[in-house]
């Protein structure tokens, strides 16, 4: 099982969820208590409050009832292992590492609505890649807000990567075009393309996002190799709505779940997988650039249900 440093980081990032979920589990799972309707009702409430999601919770309870009826599970102390095992199966074991270009720069397109933590998530991803010895270039294609470009430039300096930017109000696609040229000329490993914090109801801005993709593909036909949607974990079910809408506009390949440390509802990771079926690839576990973890379902489940 993958634990160690990753487990510790996840455990720290999930402190609020563990405090809520762990306390409820300790109170619920007592020696000698029957797995009756009252027990199942409390377990259902606990999982829904952790934002595991109604569908996933109903599946878990149905499976638990069946196993209890068939005497596969007989004791209270088996419940925790059951929950871990079933949720690991819900998350699946699909590819969660970043896709890589067969040659030339790997283009990672970042999208998400305003306020989800997109700029800091980009900085964290850039730092994560540079720590692996990869060269990174940022493309500041959020030209609609002057502050967005400035903030990204500040973060690029902090994490030690270069940035391509134009004047505020310029054409985002033109920035993308110049950034691709620069990435090719400098033999950059990863080009991370920031986009405007689009409200997912604004179809004109979605069209602009598609325009950026078309411009990039003129230089790198198989790009973008990754389309990551940044979601704010604290928004719960609203994050699922955003993922669905963005998924209809662009071919999402993964999710970056930001602000996981700020919510008591870490189970949103499971709910997103169940309803959207797009893998979570990275999670933000704090406010610093180093507070990022490549998502690992084994370590996540262990950290989520850690009672220590």
C-alpha positions in Angstrom: 0.0 0.0 0.0 1.2 3.5 -0.8 1.6 5.3 2.4 4.6 7.1 3.9 5.0 10.8 3.0 1.9 10.8 0.8 -0.2 9.4 3.5 1.0 12.0 6.0 0.3 14.8 3.6 -3.2 13.5 2.9 -3.9 12.9 6.5 -2.9 16.5 7.4 -4.9 17.9 4.5 -8.0 15.9 5.5 -7.8 17.0 9.1 -11.2 18.7 9.1 -12.9 15.8 7.4 -11.2 13.3 9.7 -12.2 15.2 12.8 -15.8 15.1 11.7 -15.9 11.7 10.1 -13.6 10.0 12.6 -15.5 11.3 15.6 -18.8 10.1 14.1 -17.3 6.6 13.3 -16.0 6.2 16.8 -19.4 7.0 18.3 -21.2 4.8 15.8 -19.0 1.7 15.9 -19.3 0.4 19.4 -18.6 -3.2 20.5 -21.7 -5.4 20.6 -24.0 -3.0 18.8 -26.3 -4.5 16.2 -26.2 -3.5 12.5 -29.9 -2.5 12.6 -32.0 0.1 10.8 -31.0 2.7 13.4 -27.3 2.0 12.9 -27.7 2.2 9.1 -29.6 5.5 9.3 -26.8 7.0 11.3 -24.2 5.7 9.0 -26.1 7.1 6.0 -26.3 10.5 7.6 -22.6 10.4 8.5 -21.5 9.6 4.9 -23.8 12.2 3.3 -22.5 14.9 5.7 -19.0 14.0 4.5 -20.2 14.6 1.0 -19.6 11.0 -0.2 -22.8 11.5 -2.2 -26.3 10.1 -2.1 -25.8 7.5 -4.8 -22.5 6.2 -3.4 -24.0 6.1 0.1 -27.0 4.1 -1.0 -24.8 1.7 -2.8 -22.6 1.2 0.3 -25.7 0.6 2.5 -27.2 -1.9 0.1 -23.9 -3.7 -0.1 -23.6 -3.7 3.7 -27.1 -5.0 4.3 -26.5 -7.8 1.8 -23.2 -8.8 3.5 -24.7 -8.6 6.9 -27.6 -10.8 5.9 -25.3 -13.3 4.3 -23.1 -13.2 7.5 -20.1 -12.1 5.4 -19.9 -9.2 8.0 -21.0 -10.1 11.5 -19.2 -7.7 13.8 -19.0 -3.9 14.3 -15.3 -3.9 14.0 -15.5 -5.2 10.4 -17.4 -2.1 9.3 -14.4 0.2 8.9 -12.5 -2.3 6.6 -15.7 -2.8 4.6 -16.1 1.0 4.1 -12.5 1.3 3.0 -12.7 -1.6 0.6 -16.0 -0.6 -1.0 -14.9 3.0 -1.5 -11.6 2.0 -3.0 -13.6 0.0 -5.5 -15.8 3.0 -6.2 -12.7 5.2 -6.9 -11.4 2.6 -9.3 -7.8 2.1 -10.3 -7.6 4.1 -13.5 -4.6 6.1 -14.8 -4.1 9.1 -12.5 -0.7 10.3 -13.6 -0.4 13.2 -16.1 -0.6 12.2 -19.8 2.7 12.9 -21.6 3.3 14.0 -25.2 5.1 11.4 -27.4 7.5 14.2 -28.4 7.9 17.9 -27.7 6.2 19.8 -24.9 3.2 18.3 -23.0 0.5 20.9 -23.0 -1.7 21.0 -19.9 -4.8 23.2 -20.2 -6.2 24.5 -16.9 -9.8 25.7 -16.6 -12.2 26.5 -13.8 -14.5 29.3 -12.5 -13.3 32.3 -10.6 -12.5 31.8 -7.0 -11.8 28.0 -7.0 -8.0 28.5 -6.4 -6.9 28.0 -10.1 -3.9 30.3 -10.0 -2.4 28.7 -6.8 -3.2 25.3 -8.2 -1.2 26.1 -11.3 1.7 27.2 -9.1 1.5 24.0 -7.1 1.4 21.8 -10.3 4.4 23.7 -11.7 6.4 23.2 -8.5 5.4 19.5 -8.5 6.8 19.1 -12.0 10.0 21.0 -11.4 10.7 18.9 -8.4 10.7 16.0 -10.8 13.4 17.7 -12.9 11.0 18.9 -15.6 11.1 22.3 -17.3 7.9 24.2 -17.1 6.5 27.3 -18.9 3.3 29.1 -18.0 1.0 30.7 -20.5 -1.1 33.6 -19.0 -4.2 33.3 -21.2 -6.5 34.8 -18.6 -6.2 38.3 -20.1 -9.7 39.4 -19.1 -8.5 40.4 -15.6 -5.3 42.3 -15.2 -4.9 40.9 -11.7 -5.0 37.4 -13.0 -1.9 37.8 -15.1 0.0 39.7 -12.4 -0.8 37.0 -9.8 0.3 34.2 -12.1 3.6 36.2 -12.8 4.2 36.5 -9.1 3.6 32.8 -8.6 5.9 31.9 -11.5 8.7 33.8 -9.8 8.1 32.0 -6.5 8.2 28.5 -7.9 11.0 29.4 -10.4 9.4 28.9 -13.8 9.1 31.2 -16.8 5.9 32.8 -18.1 4.6 34.1 -21.4 2.2 37.0 -20.9 0.6 39.9 -22.9 -1.0 43.1 -21.9 -4.4 42.9 -20.1 -7.3 42.7 -22.4 -5.3 41.1 -25.2 -6.3 38.0 -27.2 -6.0 34.9 -25.1 -5.4 32.8 -28.2 -2.5 35.0 -29.2 -0.8 34.4 -25.8 -1.3 30.7 -26.3 0.2 30.9 -29.8 3.3 32.7 -28.5 3.7 30.4 -25.6 3.6 27.3 -27.8 6.3 28.9 -30.0 8.4 29.6 -26.9 7.9 26.1 -25.5 9.0 24.5 -28.8 12.0 26.8 -29.1 13.2 26.2 -25.6 12.5 22.4 -25.6 10.2 22.8 -22.6 8.8 19.6 -21.0 5.5 21.1 -19.8 3.5 24.0 -21.0 0.7 24.9 -18.5 -1.9 27.1 -20.1 -4.0 29.2 -17.7 -7.5 30.3 -18.9 -10.0 32.9 -17.7 -12.1 32.0 -14.7 -15.1 31.3 -16.8 -18.5 31.1 -15.3 -19.7 27.8 -16.6 -23.0 29.4 -17.8 -21.2 31.8 -20.2 -21.2 30.0 -23.5 -19.3 32.8 -25.3 -16.3 32.3 -22.9 -16.5 28.5 -23.5 -16.2 29.3 -27.2 -13.0 31.3 -26.4 -11.7 28.3 -24.6 -12.2 26.2 -27.7 -10.4 28.9 -29.8 -7.4 28.6 -27.5 -7.3 24.8 -28.1 -7.6 25.2 -31.9 -4.7 27.7 -31.9 -2.5 25.4 -29.9 -3.3 22.5 -32.2 -2.0 24.4 -35.2 1.5 24.0 -33.7 1.0 20.8 -31.7 -1.7 18.7 -33.4 -2.3 16.3 -30.5 -2.5 19.0 -27.8 -3.7 19.6 -25.2 -2.5 16.3 -23.7 -4.2 17.1 -20.4 -7.3 19.3 -19.7 -7.5 19.7 -15.9 -10.5 21.3 -14.3 -9.8 23.0 -10.9 -12.6 22.5 -8.4 -13.0 24.0 -5.0 -13.6 21.1 -2.6 -15.4 23.3 -0.1 -18.3 23.9 -2.6 -19.4 20.3 -2.4 -22.1 19.3 -4.8 -21.7 22.6 -6.8 -18.3 21.3 -7.8 -20.0 18.3 -9.4 -22.3 20.6 -11.4 -19.2 22.6 -12.7 -17.5 19.4 -13.7 -20.5 18.2 -15.7 -20.8 21.5 -17.5 -17.1 21.9 -18.3 -17.1 18.3 -19.5 -19.7 19.1 -22.1 -17.6 22.0 -23.4 -14.1 20.5 -23.4 -12.7 16.9 -23.1 -11.7 16.8 -19.5 -8.9 14.4 -18.7 -8.6 15.0 -15.0 -9.5 17.1 -11.9 -7.4 19.2 -9.6 -9.4 19.4 -6.3 -8.3 22.5 -4.5 -8.9 23.5 -0.9 -9.4 20.0 0.3 -7.8 21.1 3.6 -10.5 23.7 4.2 -13.5 21.4 4.2 -15.0 18.7 6.4 -16.4 17.1 3.3 -13.5 15.2 1.8 -15.8 12.5 0.6 -16.6 14.8 -2.4 -13.7 13.0 -4.2 -15.9 9.8 -4.2 -19.0 11.6 -5.2 -17.3 13.3 -8.2 -15.9 10.0 -9.4 -19.4 8.4 -9.1 -21.3 11.1 -10.9 -18.8 12.6 -13.4 -16.4 9.7 -14.0 -13.4 12.0 -14.4 -10.4 11.0 -12.3 -9.0 13.3 -9.6 -5.4 13.6 -10.5 -4.2 16.2 -7.9 -5.4 17.6 -4.7 -4.4 20.8 -2.8 -3.7 20.1 0.8 -2.8 23.5 2.1 -1.9 27.1 1.0 1.8 26.7 0.3 3.2 25.8 -3.2 4.4 22.5 -1.8 1.0 21.6 -0.5 0.0 19.4 -3.4 -0.3 15.7 -3.8 -0.7 13.5 -6.8 -3.9 11.7 -6.0 -3.7 8.1 -4.9 -6.9 6.3 -4.0 -5.3 3.8 -1.5 -3.5 6.5 0.5 -6.6 8.8 0.3 -9.0 6.2 1.7 -6.6 5.3 4.5 -6.1 9.0 5.4 -9.9 9.7 5.1 -10.8 7.0 7.7 -7.8 7.4 9.9 -9.1 7.5 13.5 -5.8 8.8 15.0 
